[in-house]
């Protein structure tokens, strides 16, 4: 007779799974690959003309860039709290935290528009020089991803208000959260690369 005893079902370790749907992860990886190509092109161009990049990096507003970093990280924190709330069936906390994450995204958009208005008002365009070509292209491409992320959060917020996300099924919420975290991660790379590094 064997002395080994099996764990009760309730104590068995839960199988690890990818949060959200596989399709969103395929999309996220493809988007990150596009950004990786952008970042590599920026690094290559910068290496060929370090002095120009160093000079014009000093003309971008690092304070606004840092504020936007804070807003996106804070927004991701609220989105994490929303997912955690769904997993513990705290249904009122889910839409509340999603809304706070959405508002952080809105703050990012407002700050970026202020930044763009100052640059375009000074006559800066894609053709001003190589640095500004990359600065505008990279940040605007990311800006559009923030807008899409906010649309996703808005859809999730509507569903969360209906009690759609619980410990039994939070896949839609997890998928949206994964996309939002990608937007956050890309900015965390973009901000020091374009605004700070010398």
DAPERA-V836892 format. One record per residue. N is the residue number from 1. RES is the residue in one letter. SS is DSSP state (@ for helix, = for strand, . for the rest). PHI is phi as a letter, one per 20 degrees, with the letter a starting at -180 (NA if undefined). NEAR is the number of other C-alpha atoms within 12 Angstrom. Layout:
n->N res->RES ss->SS phi->PHI near->NEAR
n->N res->RES ss->SS phi->PHI near->NEAR
//
This chain:
n->1 res->X ss->. phi->NA near->4
n->2 res->X ss->. phi->f near->5
n->3 res->X ss->. phi->e near->5
n->4 res->X ss->. phi->f near->6
n->5 res->X ss->. phi->c near->8
n->6 res->X ss->. phi->e near->11
n->7 res->X ss->. phi->f near->9
n->8 res->X ss->. phi->g near->8
n->9 res->X ss->@ phi->g near->9
n->10 res->X ss->@ phi->f near->8
n->11 res->X ss->@ phi->d near->9
n->12 res->X ss->. phi->f near->9
n->13 res->X ss->. phi->f near->10
n->14 res->X ss->. phi->f near->8
n->15 res->X ss->. phi->f near->8
n->16 res->X ss->. phi->f near->6
n->17 res->X ss->. phi->b near->10
n->18 res->X ss->. phi->f near->15
n->19 res->X ss->. phi->f near->24
n->20 res->X ss->. phi->n near->23
n->21 res->X ss->. phi->e near->22
n->22 res->X ss->@ phi->g near->18
n->23 res->X ss->@ phi->g near->18
n->24 res->X ss->@ phi->f near->25
n->25 res->X ss->@ phi->f near->23
n->26 res->X ss->@ phi->f near->17
n->27 res->X ss->@ phi->f near->18
n->28 res->X ss->@ phi->f near->28
n->29 res->X ss->@ phi->f near->19
n->30 res->X ss->@ phi->f near->16
n->31 res->X ss->@ phi->f near->22
n->32 res->X ss->@ phi->f near->27
n->33 res->X ss->@ phi->f near->16
n->34 res->X ss->@ phi->f near->18
n->35 res->X ss->@ phi->f near->28
n->36 res->X ss->@ phi->f near->18
n->37 res->X ss->@ phi->f near->15
n->38 res->X ss->@ phi->g near->27
n->39 res->X ss->@ phi->f near->29
n->40 res->X ss->@ phi->f near->19
n->41 res->X ss->@ phi->f near->22
n->42 res->X ss->@ phi->f near->28
n->43 res->X ss->@ phi->f near->23
n->44 res->X ss->@ phi->f near->17
n->45 res->X ss->@ phi->f near->22
n->46 res->X ss->@ phi->f near->29
n->47 res->X ss->@ phi->f near->17
n->48 res->X ss->@ phi->e near->15
n->49 res->X ss->. phi->b near->18
n->50 res->X ss->@ phi->f near->19
n->51 res->X ss->@ phi->f near->16
n->52 res->X ss->@ phi->f near->20
n->53 res->X ss->@ phi->f near->31
n->54 res->X ss->@ phi->f near->23
n->55 res->X ss->@ phi->f near->20
n->56 res->X ss->@ phi->e near->28
n->57 res->X ss->@ phi->f near->28
n->58 res->X ss->. phi->f near->19
n->59 res->X ss->. phi->e near->22
n->60 res->X ss->. phi->e near->29
n->61 res->X ss->. phi->e near->24
n->62 res->X ss->@ phi->f near->22
n->63 res->X ss->@ phi->f near->19
n->64 res->X ss->@ phi->f near->24
n->65 res->X ss->@ phi->f near->34
n->66 res->X ss->@ phi->f near->24
n->67 res->X ss->@ phi->f near->25
n->68 res->X ss->@ phi->f near->36
n->69 res->X ss->@ phi->f near->32
n->70 res->X ss->@ phi->g near->24
n->71 res->X ss->@ phi->f near->32
n->72 res->X ss->@ phi->f near->40
n->73 res->X ss->@ phi->f near->30
n->74 res->X ss->@ phi->f near->27
n->75 res->X ss->@ phi->g near->36
n->76 res->X ss->@ phi->f near->39
n->77 res->X ss->@ phi->f near->26
n->78 res->X ss->@ phi->f near->31
n->79 res->X ss->@ phi->f near->43
n->80 res->X ss->@ phi->g near->32
n->81 res->X ss->@ phi->f near->29
n->82 res->X ss->@ phi->f near->40
n->83 res->X ss->@ phi->f near->41
n->84 res->X ss->@ phi->f near->26
n->85 res->X ss->@ phi->f near->28
n->86 res->X ss->@ phi->f near->33
n->87 res->X ss->@ phi->f near->24
n->88 res->X ss->. phi->d near->19
n->89 res->X ss->. phi->m near->21
n->90 res->X ss->. phi->e near->23
n->91 res->X ss->@ phi->f near->28
n->92 res->X ss->@ phi->f near->24
n->93 res->X ss->@ phi->f near->28
n->94 res->X ss->@ phi->f near->40
n->95 res->X ss->@ phi->f near->36
n->96 res->X ss->@ phi->f near->28
n->97 res->X ss->@ phi->f near->35
n->98 res->X ss->@ phi->f near->46
n->99 res->X ss->@ phi->f near->33
n->100 res->X ss->@ phi->f near->30
n->101 res->X ss->@ phi->f near->42
n->102 res->X ss->@ phi->f near->39
n->103 res->X ss->@ phi->f near->29
n->104 res->X ss->@ phi->f near->34
n->105 res->X ss->@ phi->f near->43
n->106 res->X ss->@ phi->f near->27
n->107 res->X ss->@ phi->f near->29
n->108 res->X ss->@ phi->g near->38
n->109 res->X ss->@ phi->f near->32
n->110 res->X ss->@ phi->f near->22
n->111 res->X ss->@ phi->f near->27
n->112 res->X ss->@ phi->f near->33
n->113 res->X ss->@ phi->f near->23
n->114 res->X ss->@ phi->f near->18
n->115 res->X ss->@ phi->f near->29
n->116 res->X ss->@ phi->f near->28
n->117 res->X ss->@ phi->g near->16
n->118 res->X ss->@ phi->f near->18
n->119 res->X ss->@ phi->f near->22
n->120 res->X ss->@ phi->f near->17
n->121 res->X ss->@ phi->f near->12
n->122 res->X ss->. phi->e near->12
n->123 res->X ss->. phi->n near->14
n->124 res->X ss->. phi->e near->23
n->125 res->X ss->. phi->c near->21
n->126 res->X ss->. phi->f near->20
n->127 res->X ss->. phi->e near->15
n->128 res->X ss->. phi->f near->18
n->129 res->X ss->. phi->a near->21
n->130 res->X ss->@ phi->f near->30
n->131 res->X ss->@ phi->f near->38
n->132 res->X ss->@ phi->f near->34
n->133 res->X ss->@ phi->f near->24
n->134 res->X ss->@ phi->f near->34
n->135 res->X ss->@ phi->g near->39
n->136 res->X ss->@ phi->f near->32
n->137 res->X ss->@ phi->f near->25
n->138 res->X ss->@ phi->f near->32
n->139 res->X ss->@ phi->f near->38
n->140 res->X ss->@ phi->f near->23
n->141 res->X ss->@ phi->f near->24
n->142 res->X ss->@ phi->f near->36
n->143 res->X ss->@ phi->g near->33
n->144 res->X ss->@ phi->f near->21
n->145 res->X ss->@ phi->f near->30
n->146 res->X ss->@ phi->f near->39
n->147 res->X ss->@ phi->g near->27
n->148 res->X ss->@ phi->f near->23
n->149 res->X ss->@ phi->f near->38
n->150 res->X ss->@ phi->f near->36
n->151 res->X ss->@ phi->f near->24
n->152 res->X ss->@ phi->f near->31
n->153 res->X ss->@ phi->f near->42
n->154 res->X ss->@ phi->f near->29
n->155 res->X ss->@ phi->f near->24
n->156 res->X ss->@ phi->f near->36
n->157 res->X ss->@ phi->f near->35
n->158 res->X ss->@ phi->g near->21
n->159 res->X ss->@ phi->f near->23
n->160 res->X ss->@ phi->f near->35
n->161 res->X ss->@ phi->f near->24
n->162 res->X ss->. phi->e near->15
n->163 res->X ss->. phi->m near->24
n->164 res->X ss->. phi->f near->26
n->165 res->X ss->. phi->d near->36
n->166 res->X ss->. phi->c near->29
n->167 res->X ss->. phi->f near->21
n->168 res->X ss->. phi->e near->14
n->169 res->X ss->. phi->b near->21
n->170 res->X ss->. phi->c near->30
n->171 res->X ss->@ phi->g near->27
n->172 res->X ss->@ phi->f near->30
n->173 res->X ss->@ phi->f near->43
n->174 res->X ss->@ phi->f near->38
n->175 res->X ss->@ phi->f near->33
n->176 res->X ss->@ phi->f near->42
n->177 res->X ss->@ phi->f near->43
n->178 res->X ss->@ phi->f near->33
n->179 res->X ss->@ phi->f near->40
n->180 res->X ss->@ phi->f near->43
n->181 res->X ss->@ phi->f near->33
n->182 res->X ss->@ phi->f near->32
n->183 res->X ss->@ phi->g near->40
n->184 res->X ss->@ phi->f near->35
n->185 res->X ss->@ phi->f near->26
n->186 res->X ss->@ phi->f near->35
n->187 res->X ss->@ phi->f near->37
n->188 res->X ss->@ phi->f near->27
n->189 res->X ss->@ phi->e near->26
n->190 res->X ss->@ phi->f near->36
n->191 res->X ss->@ phi->g near->31
n->192 res->X ss->@ phi->f near->21
n->193 res->X ss->@ phi->f near->29
n->194 res->X ss->@ phi->e near->37
n->195 res->X ss->@ phi->e near->34
n->196 res->X ss->@ phi->d near->23
n->197 res->X ss->. phi->g near->19
n->198 res->X ss->. phi->d near->19
//
